[in-house]
Amino acid sequence: MASDFNIGDRVRLVARPPYFKTADPMPMLRPPDSLQVGDEGIILSRKPGGYWGVRFDRGAFLIDSQFLDKLTWPAKIVINPSWGRPQGGLMTI
């Protein structure tokens, strides 16, 4: 597991800690089922003690680097449905 993250890196949760701490100005503890192993996020900030502020789909959390792995390739691929066949037989570029 990589501990040399940079702000803006995409990361994946590889294990769940006993609890999650939100990355709010007044952090709150959240249960371990708040995120699932494999959830992907983006590094927002570095915190003391090896913690990172990470934005996931379900919010921003402070997570120890031992629970994160850096993604080297975009794992989520978004396909636009309008990229299919052109409608009406004409295709404009």
Contacts in CASP RR format, 6 or more apart in sequence:
PFRMAT RR
TARGET T0000
AUTHOR 0000-0000-0000
METHOD contacts of the structure
MODEL  1
MASDFNIGDRVRLVARPPYFKTADPMPMLRPPDSLQVGDEGIILSRKPGG
YWGVRFDRGAFLIDSQFLDKLTWPAKIVINPSWGRPQGGLMTI
1 14 0 8 1.000
1 65 0 8 1.000
1 66 0 8 1.000
1 68 0 8 1.000
1 69 0 8 1.000
2 65 0 8 1.000
2 68 0 8 1.000
2 69 0 8 1.000
2 70 0 8 1.000
3 50 0 8 1.000
3 65 0 8 1.000
3 66 0 8 1.000
4 70 0 8 1.000
5 11 0 8 1.000
5 43 0 8 1.000
5 46 0 8 1.000
5 52 0 8 1.000
5 65 0 8 1.000
5 68 0 8 1.000
5 70 0 8 1.000
6 43 0 8 1.000
7 43 0 8 1.000
7 44 0 8 1.000
7 45 0 8 1.000
7 46 0 8 1.000
8 42 0 8 1.000
8 43 0 8 1.000
8 44 0 8 1.000
9 42 0 8 1.000
9 43 0 8 1.000
9 70 0 8 1.000
9 71 0 8 1.000
10 40 0 8 1.000
10 41 0 8 1.000
10 42 0 8 1.000
10 70 0 8 1.000
10 71 0 8 1.000
10 74 0 8 1.000
10 75 0 8 1.000
11 40 0 8 1.000
11 41 0 8 1.000
11 42 0 8 1.000
11 43 0 8 1.000
11 52 0 8 1.000
11 54 0 8 1.000
11 68 0 8 1.000
11 69 0 8 1.000
11 70 0 8 1.000
11 71 0 8 1.000
12 38 0 8 1.000
12 39 0 8 1.000
12 40 0 8 1.000
12 41 0 8 1.000
12 68 0 8 1.000
12 69 0 8 1.000
12 71 0 8 1.000
12 75 0 8 1.000
13 35 0 8 1.000
13 36 0 8 1.000
13 37 0 8 1.000
13 38 0 8 1.000
13 39 0 8 1.000
13 40 0 8 1.000
13 56 0 8 1.000
13 63 0 8 1.000
13 67 0 8 1.000
13 68 0 8 1.000
14 37 0 8 1.000
14 38 0 8 1.000
14 67 0 8 1.000
14 68 0 8 1.000
14 69 0 8 1.000
15 37 0 8 1.000
15 66 0 8 1.000
15 67 0 8 1.000
16 32 0 8 1.000
16 33 0 8 1.000
16 35 0 8 1.000
16 36 0 8 1.000
16 37 0 8 1.000
16 67 0 8 1.000
17 32 0 8 1.000
17 63 0 8 1.000
17 64 0 8 1.000
17 67 0 8 1.000
18 32 0 8 1.000
19 29 0 8 1.000
19 30 0 8 1.000
19 31 0 8 1.000
19 32 0 8 1.000
20 29 0 8 1.000
20 30 0 8 1.000
20 31 0 8 1.000
20 32 0 8 1.000
20 34 0 8 1.000
20 35 0 8 1.000
20 61 0 8 1.000
20 62 0 8 1.000
20 63 0 8 1.000
21 27 0 8 1.000
21 28 0 8 1.000
21 29 0 8 1.000
21 30 0 8 1.000
21 61 0 8 1.000
21 62 0 8 1.000
22 28 0 8 1.000
22 29 0 8 1.000
22 30 0 8 1.000
22 59 0 8 1.000
22 60 0 8 1.000
22 61 0 8 1.000
22 62 0 8 1.000
23 44 0 8 1.000
23 45 0 8 1.000
23 53 0 8 1.000
23 54 0 8 1.000
23 55 0 8 1.000
23 60 0 8 1.000
23 61 0 8 1.000
23 62 0 8 1.000
24 60 0 8 1.000
27 62 0 8 1.000
30 61 0 8 1.000
34 58 0 8 1.000
34 61 0 8 1.000
35 56 0 8 1.000
35 58 0 8 1.000
35 61 0 8 1.000
39 56 0 8 1.000
39 57 0 8 1.000
39 58 0 8 1.000
40 56 0 8 1.000
40 71 0 8 1.000
40 75 0 8 1.000
40 76 0 8 1.000
41 54 0 8 1.000
41 55 0 8 1.000
41 56 0 8 1.000
41 57 0 8 1.000
42 54 0 8 1.000
42 55 0 8 1.000
43 52 0 8 1.000
43 53 0 8 1.000
43 54 0 8 1.000
44 52 0 8 1.000
44 53 0 8 1.000
44 54 0 8 1.000
44 55 0 8 1.000
44 60 0 8 1.000
45 52 0 8 1.000
45 53 0 8 1.000
46 52 0 8 1.000
46 53 0 8 1.000
47 53 0 8 1.000
47 62 0 8 1.000
50 64 0 8 1.000
50 65 0 8 1.000
51 62 0 8 1.000
51 63 0 8 1.000
51 64 0 8 1.000
51 65 0 8 1.000
52 62 0 8 1.000
52 63 0 8 1.000
52 64 0 8 1.000
52 65 0 8 1.000
52 68 0 8 1.000
53 60 0 8 1.000
53 61 0 8 1.000
53 62 0 8 1.000
53 63 0 8 1.000
54 60 0 8 1.000
54 61 0 8 1.000
54 62 0 8 1.000
54 63 0 8 1.000
54 68 0 8 1.000
END
